[in-house]
Amino acid sequence: MKLALARGLFFVGSLAVASLAVAAWHEPAPGVISVKSGLDHCPLPPNARGATQTRPDQDLMLLLFGLSQGLKAYN
C-alpha cells in the first residue's frame, strides 16, 4: 500500500470519527423552569411549610460580625 493512499484512508477515517462525534454530541439548551403552584418541589416537609420563622441567636450574629470585620484591612 502506498503512503499517499494510507494517509488518505486515515484522513477519511478520522473525519468520519469526528463527524460521528459531532452528530452524537448533545448539549441541553437553556430553558425556563415553570411550576404551577410553587410548592411542587419544596425542600421542606409539608407540615413545616406553615411554621413560624426562627430567629438567629446572638452567637450567630456575633460570628457574622466578626467574619465581616476580619475581612477589612488594618492600617
Secondary structure, 3 states (H helix, E strand, C coil): CCHHHHHHHHHHHHHHHHHHHHHHCCCCCCCCCCCCCCCCCCCCCHHHCCCCCCCCCHHHHHHHHHHHHHCCCCC
